[in-house]
Amino acid sequence: MWECKYGKEPLDIRLLVLRFLQKSPLILLTAFLGALCVGGPYFLTKVTFGPAKEYEAVTDFYIDYAVQANGEEYTYFNQTTWTQLITDDVFTDKILEHMAEAGESAGITKPQLREYLYATMLSDTRIVTTTVTTNEPELTMKIEKALVLAMEAFGEEQKEIAGVRILQEPKEASLVAADVRTFRACMLGAVLFVFVTVLYLLIYFVLDEGIYIPATFERRYGVPMLGTIRSPEMNILVKRYFEEKPVLFIIDKKTDPRQVEAVLREKGIEAAGAFGESELLEELDRNASEGIGDKQSVKVMLVIKAGAHNGKRVEKALDICRKFDAEVTAGLLWEADERLISAYELPEHVLYTRRRLRKETGRDKDISQA
């Protein structure tokens, strides 16, 4: 009696890796699609239809702080103070006033001007770095020139500041390099799509109960497998297991029993008949008392289509044969992927086959000549 060991079947890592390698074109395709789907919109948003170009003018000021009565300098002008001061009225009013005097105000409002200005301290509290950023290089330099005058006026008005010097002043506005990370976006999309694809394939392969190699059938159901139609040992094993003509039980509904019978005949193997599930049931029921249902006279060869997700159908076929006292002697893997089987069996394919033939027939065969 057959015993299904599907629930206790260990994960075949080698077969799993080989099947992943078979799907490598699909994984590469999903990586390309991921890069395209994520990197494409990112590029369109940031570059093609991105914001207008920006131009900046960076100026460094050195602040000479006045000395207090106790001999110490005023030090409460920190980075936060300058960041706030540069956008306050004390600076914006002076900048707009100087631009108006030069006839270069260009209709700029105070809220707009505040968005163009920024000040910070990089390290030394006496060095203030101001940045003017607009979408026009000419406008940027106009504001920068007015800012220099406003900074000098501010230094003269504040008792805490003894003087303001310019350390570095740009001659022209420079283009702001956009922070475009298209490559990173493409890599992110590729990694995400590949991860989802690999995870899906992993779950699919683990839950897939189809049979792709002969060893899986033998481990799962405990029934000998003759191999595939191209296996060099098939003819010898058929003679070993079947003293008379076998009855072919075709598991897959899409496989033509007559085609299977004809192919086996070309290989020199004669069958007592090839049946699908319904035909075999009728034949077994009709001839139960005439011989075909006799366990002693009938041996069934299961023909299983490789990779057809037919694990449960195989169990059902074995159960049908058991109920009618028909002995399932061996199985045959139909339309198998020979390249997958060869990759799985290499480099021990020849030695494995020789040991199997020696065990089954009591004699060794030169597989290279079979």
C-alpha positions in Angstrom: 0.0 0.0 0.0 1.3 3.4 -0.9 1.9 6.0 1.7 1.9 9.7 0.9 4.8 11.5 2.6 4.0 15.0 1.2 3.5 16.5 4.6 6.9 15.3 5.9 8.7 16.1 2.7 11.8 18.2 3.3 12.5 21.3 1.3 14.8 20.5 -1.6 17.2 23.4 -1.6 19.0 22.3 -4.7 15.8 22.1 -6.7 14.6 25.4 -5.3 17.8 27.1 -6.4 17.6 25.6 -9.8 14.0 26.8 -10.2 15.0 30.3 -9.1 17.7 30.2 -11.8 15.1 29.2 -14.3 13.1 32.3 -13.3 16.2 34.6 -13.5 14.9 36.3 -16.7 11.7 37.1 -14.9 13.6 38.5 -11.9 15.7 40.7 -14.2 12.6 41.8 -16.0 10.9 42.8 -12.7 14.1 44.7 -11.7 13.9 46.7 -15.0 10.2 47.4 -14.5 10.8 48.5 -10.9 13.6 50.9 -12.0 11.3 52.2 -14.7 8.2 52.5 -12.6 10.0 54.3 -9.7 12.9 56.0 -11.4 10.7 57.2 -14.4 8.2 59.2 -12.4 10.9 60.5 -10.1 12.9 61.8 -13.2 9.8 63.4 -14.7 9.0 65.1 -11.4 12.5 66.3 -10.5 13.9 67.0 -14.0 11.5 67.1 -16.9 8.7 68.9 -15.1 10.7 69.9 -12.0 11.0 73.4 -10.5 12.7 76.2 -12.3 16.4 76.6 -12.1 17.8 78.5 -9.1 20.7 80.8 -8.8 22.5 81.7 -5.6 25.0 84.3 -4.4 26.9 83.4 -1.2 28.6 86.2 0.8 30.9 85.9 3.9 30.9 88.7 6.4 33.3 89.1 9.3 31.7 90.7 12.3 33.9 92.7 14.7 32.0 92.7 18.0 32.3 95.6 20.3 34.0 95.3 23.7 31.9 95.5 26.8 32.8 97.5 30.0 34.2 94.3 31.6 36.6 93.8 28.6 34.6 91.0 26.9 33.1 91.0 23.5 29.4 90.8 22.9 28.7 87.1 21.9 25.0 86.7 21.9 24.7 87.0 18.1 24.5 83.2 17.4 23.4 81.3 14.3 19.7 81.3 15.3 19.9 85.1 15.8 21.3 85.7 12.3 18.9 83.3 10.6 16.0 85.3 12.2 17.5 88.8 11.7 18.1 88.3 7.9 14.4 88.0 7.3 13.3 90.6 9.8 12.2 94.1 8.8 15.5 95.6 9.9 17.1 93.9 6.9 14.3 93.5 4.4 13.3 97.2 4.6 16.9 98.3 4.0 17.3 95.9 1.1 14.2 97.1 -0.6 15.1 100.7 0.1 18.6 100.3 -1.5 17.1 98.4 -4.5 14.5 101.2 -5.0 17.2 103.8 -4.9 19.1 101.9 -7.6 15.9 101.5 -9.6 16.2 97.7 -9.4 13.3 96.7 -7.1 11.5 94.8 -9.9 8.3 94.8 -7.9 9.6 92.5 -5.2 7.4 92.3 -2.1 8.7 91.8 1.4 7.3 88.2 1.7 9.0 87.2 -1.6 12.3 88.8 -0.4 12.1 86.8 2.8 12.0 83.6 0.8 15.1 84.6 -1.1 17.3 85.3 2.0 19.1 82.9 4.4 22.0 83.5 6.9 24.0 81.0 9.0 27.2 80.5 10.9 29.3 77.6 9.8 31.9 77.5 12.6 33.2 80.8 13.8 30.6 83.1 15.6 32.3 86.1 13.9 31.7 84.9 10.4 28.2 85.2 9.0 27.4 83.5 5.6 24.4 84.9 3.8 22.8 83.2 0.8 20.5 84.9 -1.8 18.6 82.4 -4.0 16.2 83.3 -6.8 15.2 82.0 -10.2 17.1 84.7 -12.1 20.8 85.3 -11.9 20.5 89.1 -12.4 17.9 89.4 -9.7 20.1 87.4 -7.4 23.0 89.8 -7.8 20.8 92.8 -7.3 19.5 91.6 -4.0 23.1 90.5 -3.0 24.4 94.0 -3.6 21.6 95.6 -1.6 22.2 93.0 1.2 25.8 94.1 1.5 24.8 97.7 2.0 22.1 96.6 4.5 24.6 94.6 6.4 27.0 97.6 6.6 24.2 99.8 7.8 23.1 97.3 10.4 26.6 97.1 11.8 26.8 100.9 12.1 23.5 101.0 14.0 24.2 98.2 16.5 26.3 99.1 19.5 27.3 95.5 19.9 29.0 95.5 16.5 32.2 97.5 15.9 32.3 96.9 12.2 31.4 94.6 9.3 33.9 93.4 6.7 33.4 91.4 3.6 35.5 88.3 3.4 34.1 86.9 0.2 31.7 88.4 -2.3 30.6 86.6 -5.6 31.0 88.4 -8.9 28.1 86.5 -10.4 25.3 84.2 -9.3 26.0 80.5 -9.6 23.5 77.8 -10.7 22.3 75.7 -7.8 22.9 72.0 -8.5 19.6 70.3 -8.1 19.5 67.4 -5.7 18.4 64.8 -8.3 18.8 61.2 -7.2 17.5 59.3 -10.2 19.9 56.5 -9.9 19.0 55.9 -6.3 15.3 56.0 -7.2 15.9 53.4 -9.9 17.8 51.2 -7.6 15.1 51.5 -4.9 12.4 50.5 -7.5 14.5 47.6 -8.7 15.2 46.3 -5.2 11.6 46.6 -4.2 10.2 44.8 -7.2 12.9 42.1 -7.0 12.1 41.5 -3.4 8.4 41.2 -4.0 9.0 38.9 -6.9 11.5 36.6 -5.1 9.1 36.5 -2.1 6.2 35.5 -4.3 8.3 32.9 -6.1 9.5 31.5 -2.9 6.0 31.0 -1.5 4.9 29.7 -4.9 7.7 27.1 -5.1 7.3 26.0 -1.5 3.5 25.5 -1.9 3.8 24.0 -5.4 2.9 20.3 -5.2 3.8 19.6 -8.8 6.5 17.0 -9.6 9.5 18.3 -11.6 12.1 15.6 -11.0 11.8 11.8 -10.5 13.3 11.9 -7.0 10.4 14.0 -5.7 7.9 11.4 -6.7 9.8 8.6 -5.0 10.3 10.6 -1.8 6.8 11.8 -1.6 4.8 8.7 -2.5 7.2 5.8 -1.9 6.6 4.5 -5.5 9.5 3.8 -7.8 9.9 6.2 -10.7 11.2 5.0 -14.1 12.4 8.4 -15.0 11.4 10.3 -18.2 10.8 9.2 -21.7 14.4 10.1 -22.5 16.0 8.4 -19.5 18.5 5.8 -20.6 17.6 3.4 -17.8 13.8 3.5 -18.6 13.7 0.4 -20.8 15.7 -1.7 -18.4 13.6 -0.7 -15.4 10.3 -1.4 -17.3 11.5 -5.0 -17.8 12.5 -5.2 -14.2 9.2 -4.0 -12.8 6.7 -5.2 -15.4 6.8 -8.9 -16.4 3.7 -8.3 -18.5 2.4 -5.3 -20.4 1.6 -2.4 -18.0 -1.6 -0.5 -17.8 -1.0 3.2 -18.3 -2.9 5.5 -16.1 -2.7 9.1 -17.4 -3.0 11.6 -14.6 -3.2 14.8 -16.5 -6.5 15.4 -18.4 -4.8 17.4 -21.2 -2.4 14.5 -22.0 -3.6 12.3 -24.8 -3.4 8.6 -23.7 -2.9 7.4 -27.3 0.0 9.7 -27.7 1.7 8.3 -24.6 1.1 4.8 -25.7 2.5 5.5 -29.2 5.6 7.2 -27.9 6.3 4.2 -25.5 5.8 1.9 -28.4 8.4 3.7 -30.4 10.7 3.2 -27.4 10.0 -0.6 -27.6 7.6 -0.7 -24.7 4.2 -2.3 -25.3 1.3 -1.3 -23.0 -1.9 -3.2 -22.2 -3.8 0.1 -22.7 -3.6 3.7 -21.9 -6.5 5.3 -19.9 -7.5 8.5 -18.4 -9.2 8.6 -15.0 -12.8 8.1 -16.1 -11.8 5.4 -18.7 -9.7 3.5 -16.2 -12.6 3.5 -13.7 -15.0 2.1 -16.2 -12.4 -0.5 -17.3 -11.6 -1.6 -13.8 -15.3 -1.7 -12.8 -16.3 -3.7 -15.9 -13.4 -6.2 -15.7 -13.0 -6.5 -12.0 -13.8 -10.2 -12.2 -12.1 -10.8 -15.5 -8.5 -10.0 -14.8 -7.8 -6.3 -15.2 -8.9 -5.7 -11.6 -6.9 -8.7 -10.4 -4.0 -7.5 -8.3 -1.9 -10.5 -9.3 -2.3 -9.9 -13.1 -2.4 -6.1 -13.5 0.3 -3.6 -12.8 -0.3 0.1 -13.3 2.2 2.6 -14.6 1.3 6.2 -13.5 2.1 8.7 -16.2 2.5 12.1 -14.5 3.0 15.3 -16.4 5.9 17.2 -15.0 5.2 20.6 -13.3 1.4 20.3 -13.7 0.5 21.1 -10.1 -1.1 17.7 -9.9 0.1 16.4 -6.5 -3.5 15.9 -5.2 -4.4 14.2 -8.5 -1.6 11.8 -8.0 -2.8 11.0 -4.5 -6.3 10.5 -5.9 -5.0 8.1 -8.6 -3.1 6.1 -6.1 -6.2 5.9 -3.9 -8.4 4.7 -6.9 -5.9 2.0 -7.8 -5.8 0.9 -4.1 -9.6 0.6 -3.9 -9.7 -1.6 -7.1 -6.8 -3.7 -5.9 -4.7 -2.6 -8.9 -1.0 -2.4 -8.0 0.8 0.9 -8.9 4.2 -0.5 -9.7 6.0 2.5 -11.0 5.6 6.0 -12.4 6.8 7.8 -15.5 7.4 11.6 -15.7 5.9 13.0 -18.9 7.1 16.1 -20.7 9.7 16.7 -18.1 12.3 19.5 -18.3 15.4 17.4 -19.2 17.7 20.4 -18.6 16.4 20.9 -15.1 16.8 17.2 -14.3 20.3 17.1 -15.7 21.3 20.2 -13.7 19.8 18.6 -10.6 21.6 15.3 -11.0 25.0 16.6 -12.1 27.7 15.9 -11.3 26.5 12.6 -9.8 24.1 11.7 -12.5 26.1 8.9 -14.1 27.2 7.4 -10.8 23.6 7.6 -9.4 22.1 5.9 -12.4 24.7 3.1 -12.4 24.1 2.4 -8.7 20.3 2.4 -9.3 20.6 0.0 -12.3 22.9 -2.3 -10.3 20.4 -2.3 -7.4 17.4 -2.9 -9.6 18.8 -5.4 -12.2 21.8 -6.9 -10.4 24.1 -5.8 -13.2 26.0 -2.6 -14.1 25.4 -0.8 -17.4 27.5 1.7 -19.2 25.1 4.7 -19.3 27.3 6.5 -21.8 26.4 3.9 -24.3 22.8 3.5 -23.4 
